[in-house]
Amino acid sequence: MHVAPAGGTTVQDHVALAEIELCGELIIAASAAHEERLSLVRIDEVLKVAEEREAAAGR
């Protein structure tokens, strides 16, 4: 068995953390939704797809 050494050798995967945050946003939106499933449009709104596309286009 391998045990991580004590002393604060924390490694952060920023991509994984961002994906976890996005999943959380989707879960919150789904739990607040009145319909059974989120539409693709609503998913894009939650994930701010349009804002990301506009930011990428403006670069």
Distance bins in CASP14 RR format, pairs under 12 A and 6 or more apart:
PFRMAT RR
TARGET T0000
AUTHOR 0000-0000-0000
RMODE 2
METHOD distances of the structure
MODEL  1
3 9 0 0 0 0 0 1 0 0 0 0 0
4 10 0 0 0 0 1 0 0 0 0 0 0
4 11 0 0 0 0 1 0 0 0 0 0 0
10 17 0 0 0 0 0 1 0 0 0 0 0
11 17 0 0 0 0 0 1 0 0 0 0 0
12 18 0 0 0 0 0 1 0 0 0 0 0
12 20 0 0 0 0 0 1 0 0 0 0 0
13 19 0 0 0 0 1 0 0 0 0 0 0
13 20 0 0 0 0 1 0 0 0 0 0 0
14 20 0 0 0 0 0 1 0 0 0 0 0
14 21 0 0 0 0 0 1 0 0 0 0 0
15 21 0 0 0 0 0 1 0 0 0 0 0
15 22 0 0 0 0 0 1 0 0 0 0 0
16 22 0 0 0 0 0 1 0 0 0 0 0
16 23 0 0 0 0 0 1 0 0 0 0 0
17 23 0 0 0 0 0 1 0 0 0 0 0
17 24 0 0 0 0 0 1 0 0 0 0 0
18 24 0 0 0 0 0 1 0 0 0 0 0
18 25 0 0 0 0 0 1 0 0 0 0 0
18 47 0 0 0 0 0 1 0 0 0 0 0
18 48 0 0 0 0 0 1 0 0 0 0 0
18 52 0 0 0 0 0 1 0 0 0 0 0
19 25 0 0 0 0 0 1 0 0 0 0 0
19 26 0 0 0 0 0 1 0 0 0 0 0
19 47 0 0 0 0 0 1 0 0 0 0 0
20 26 0 0 0 0 0 1 0 0 0 0 0
20 27 0 0 0 0 0 1 0 0 0 0 0
21 27 0 0 0 0 0 1 0 0 0 0 0
21 28 0 0 0 0 0 1 0 0 0 0 0
21 46 0 0 0 0 0 1 0 0 0 0 0
21 47 0 0 0 0 0 1 0 0 0 0 0
21 48 0 0 0 0 0 1 0 0 0 0 0
22 28 0 0 0 0 0 1 0 0 0 0 0
22 29 0 0 0 0 0 1 0 0 0 0 0
22 43 0 0 0 0 0 1 0 0 0 0 0
22 44 0 0 0 0 0 1 0 0 0 0 0
22 46 0 0 0 0 1 0 0 0 0 0 0
22 47 1 0 1 0 0 0 0 0 0 0 0
22 48 0 0 0 0 1 0 0 0 0 0 0
22 49 0 0 0 0 0 1 0 0 0 0 0
22 52 0 0 0 0 0 1 0 0 0 0 0
23 29 0 0 0 0 0 1 0 0 0 0 0
23 30 0 0 0 0 0 1 0 0 0 0 0
23 43 0 0 0 0 0 1 0 0 0 0 0
23 46 0 0 0 0 0 1 0 0 0 0 0
23 47 0 0 0 0 0 1 0 0 0 0 0
24 30 0 0 0 0 1 0 0 0 0 0 0
24 31 0 0 0 0 1 0 0 0 0 0 0
24 32 0 0 0 0 0 1 0 0 0 0 0
24 46 0 0 0 0 1 0 0 0 0 0 0
24 47 0 0 0 0 0 1 0 0 0 0 0
25 31 0 0 0 0 0 1 0 0 0 0 0
25 32 0 0 0 0 0 1 0 0 0 0 0
25 38 0 0 0 0 0 1 0 0 0 0 0
25 42 0 0 0 0 0 1 0 0 0 0 0
25 43 0 0 0 0 1 0 0 0 0 0 0
25 44 0 0 0 0 0 1 0 0 0 0 0
25 45 0 0 0 0 0 1 0 0 0 0 0
25 46 1 0 1 0 0 0 0 0 0 0 0
25 47 1 0 0 1 0 0 0 0 0 0 0
25 48 0 0 0 0 1 0 0 0 0 0 0
26 32 0 0 0 0 0 1 0 0 0 0 0
26 33 0 0 0 0 0 1 0 0 0 0 0
26 37 0 0 0 0 0 1 0 0 0 0 0
26 38 1 0 0 1 0 0 0 0 0 0 0
26 42 0 0 0 0 1 0 0 0 0 0 0
26 43 1 0 0 1 0 0 0 0 0 0 0
26 44 0 0 0 0 0 1 0 0 0 0 0
26 45 0 0 0 0 0 1 0 0 0 0 0
26 46 1 0 1 0 0 0 0 0 0 0 0
26 47 1 0 0 1 0 0 0 0 0 0 0
26 48 0 0 0 0 0 1 0 0 0 0 0
27 33 0 0 0 0 0 1 0 0 0 0 0
27 38 0 0 0 0 0 1 0 0 0 0 0
27 43 0 0 0 0 0 1 0 0 0 0 0
27 46 0 0 0 0 1 0 0 0 0 0 0
28 38 0 0 0 0 0 1 0 0 0 0 0
28 46 0 0 0 0 1 0 0 0 0 0 0
29 35 0 0 0 0 0 1 0 0 0 0 0
29 37 0 0 0 0 0 1 0 0 0 0 0
29 38 1 0 0 1 0 0 0 0 0 0 0
29 39 0 0 0 0 0 1 0 0 0 0 0
29 41 0 0 0 0 0 1 0 0 0 0 0
29 42 1 0 0 1 0 0 0 0 0 0 0
29 43 1 0 0 1 0 0 0 0 0 0 0
29 44 0 0 0 0 0 1 0 0 0 0 0
29 45 0 0 0 0 1 0 0 0 0 0 0
29 46 1 0 1 0 0 0 0 0 0 0 0
29 47 0 0 0 0 1 0 0 0 0 0 0
29 48 0 0 0 0 0 1 0 0 0 0 0
30 36 0 0 0 0 1 0 0 0 0 0 0
30 37 1 0 0 1 0 0 0 0 0 0 0
30 38 1 0 1 0 0 0 0 0 0 0 0
30 39 0 0 0 0 0 1 0 0 0 0 0
30 42 0 0 0 0 1 0 0 0 0 0 0
30 43 0 0 0 0 1 0 0 0 0 0 0
30 46 0 0 0 0 1 0 0 0 0 0 0
31 38 0 0 0 0 0 1 0 0 0 0 0
31 46 0 0 0 0 0 1 0 0 0 0 0
32 38 0 0 0 0 1 0 0 0 0 0 0
32 42 0 0 0 0 0 1 0 0 0 0 0
32 46 0 0 0 0 0 1 0 0 0 0 0
33 39 0 0 0 0 1 0 0 0 0 0 0
33 42 1 0 0 1 0 0 0 0 0 0 0
33 43 0 0 0 0 0 1 0 0 0 0 0
33 45 0 0 0 0 0 1 0 0 0 0 0
33 46 0 0 0 0 1 0 0 0 0 0 0
34 42 0 0 0 0 0 1 0 0 0 0 0
35 41 0 0 0 0 0 1 0 0 0 0 0
35 42 0 0 0 0 1 0 0 0 0 0 0
37 43 0 0 0 0 1 0 0 0 0 0 0
38 44 0 0 0 0 1 0 0 0 0 0 0
38 45 0 0 0 0 1 0 0 0 0 0 0
38 46 1 0 0 1 0 0 0 0 0 0 0
38 47 0 0 0 0 0 1 0 0 0 0 0
39 45 0 0 0 0 1 0 0 0 0 0 0
39 46 0 0 0 0 0 1 0 0 0 0 0
40 46 0 0 0 0 0 1 0 0 0 0 0
40 47 0 0 0 0 0 1 0 0 0 0 0
40 49 0 0 0 0 1 0 0 0 0 0 0
41 47 0 0 0 0 0 1 0 0 0 0 0
41 49 0 0 0 0 1 0 0 0 0 0 0
41 50 0 0 0 0 0 1 0 0 0 0 0
42 48 0 0 0 0 0 1 0 0 0 0 0
42 49 0 0 0 0 0 1 0 0 0 0 0
43 49 0 0 0 0 1 0 0 0 0 0 0
43 50 0 0 0 0 0 1 0 0 0 0 0
44 50 1 0 0 1 0 0 0 0 0 0 0
44 51 0 0 0 0 1 0 0 0 0 0 0
44 52 0 0 0 0 1 0 0 0 0 0 0
44 53 0 0 0 0 1 0 0 0 0 0 0
45 51 0 0 0 0 1 0 0 0 0 0 0
45 52 0 0 0 0 0 1 0 0 0 0 0
47 53 0 0 0 0 0 1 0 0 0 0 0
48 54 0 0 0 0 1 0 0 0 0 0 0
48 55 0 0 0 0 1 0 0 0 0 0 0
48 56 0 0 0 0 0 1 0 0 0 0 0
49 55 0 0 0 0 0 1 0 0 0 0 0
49 56 0 0 0 0 0 1 0 0 0 0 0
50 56 0 0 0 0 0 1 0 0 0 0 0
50 57 0 0 0 0 0 1 0 0 0 0 0
51 57 0 0 0 0 0 1 0 0 0 0 0
51 58 0 0 0 0 0 1 0 0 0 0 0
52 58 0 0 0 0 0 1 0 0 0 0 0
52 59 0 0 0 0 0 1 0 0 0 0 0
53 59 0 0 0 0 0 1 0 0 0 0 0
END
